[in-house]
Amino acid sequence: MTARFTCEQTLELLMDFVKRELPAHIAEAVQHHVDICRPCEHQARYEINFVVLLETRFGRQACPEKVKERVLEALRQEELSG
Amino acid sequence: MATESERRTSFDEEILPQLDLLYRVGLRYTGEPARAEDLVQDTMLKAYRAWERFQPGTSARAWLLAIMRNTFINLYRREKREPISMDLENVDVAPEERRNEETDPEGAFFDKIVDERILRGLDKLPREFKEVMMLSDVEGLPYAEIAQALSIPVGTVKSRLFRARKLMQADLYNHAVDMGYINARSGT
């Protein structure tokens, strides 16, 4: 049976919930509360949207090719001298 | 004992896939592409020289990020540009507020904010908050790996992340109000 959390307990666990760092049975209880509590659902969506914003805007920037080449060349020189 | 060639091969397999992440984190540490490039190169060379000390089966990401962080901090100390240290526990964070009565309770306004403004908000955070937020929310590292990379307890990772998020969310919220993307909270 899924545990029942209050709004306060849910909000305390929200950051870990969004990061998927909760044990399954706790995450299930948070999800259950979020499903039935509109304010907490909004808060959860707010937190998720914030993380998605950061990840999608900045988490996909690749290291420029010229930097990769520079690093590889530096490693080659280090290997030769080692 | 591994030959130099074998050593290089194992290093390349484990470490080179982390270059993109290193560059992104380096950019946020330094705030400048040219300095980030130097930091990435210094980090990679130090990692290569210390490759024997890496323990297989542990997180190469966390190991590498720890080297980058130490390199960056030492660089700052040498240049005497270390920011003034802050009492992080007393950084003022707005109290938790429920957003159910606002016009945009789910934070859709985030989509309207341009990248540059978001980065400015991130860069305004104390370094200790910024690095946790970068590793957690931009790079998606779990708490344990962040703790390992920064040599701090998991509890400290969580409290810094909580405060970082609140500070940055408040900054972006105020910006969104200033820009007219959303209406200010009633009564504030």
Interface residues (C-beta under 8 A of the other chain):
Chain A: L11 M15 D16 K19 E21 R38 P39 H42 Q43 R45 Y46 E47 N49 F50 V51 L53 L54 E55 R57 F58 G59 Q61 A62 C63 P64 V67 K68 R70 V71 A74 L75 E78 E79 G82
Chain B: E4 R8 F11 L19 D20 L22 Y23 R24 L27 E37 V40 Q41 M44 L45 Y48 R49 E96 R98 R99 N100 P105 E106 G107 A108 F110 D111 I113 D115 I118 L119 L122 M133 S136 D137 V138 E139 G140 P142 Y143 K158 L161 F162 R165 M168 Q169
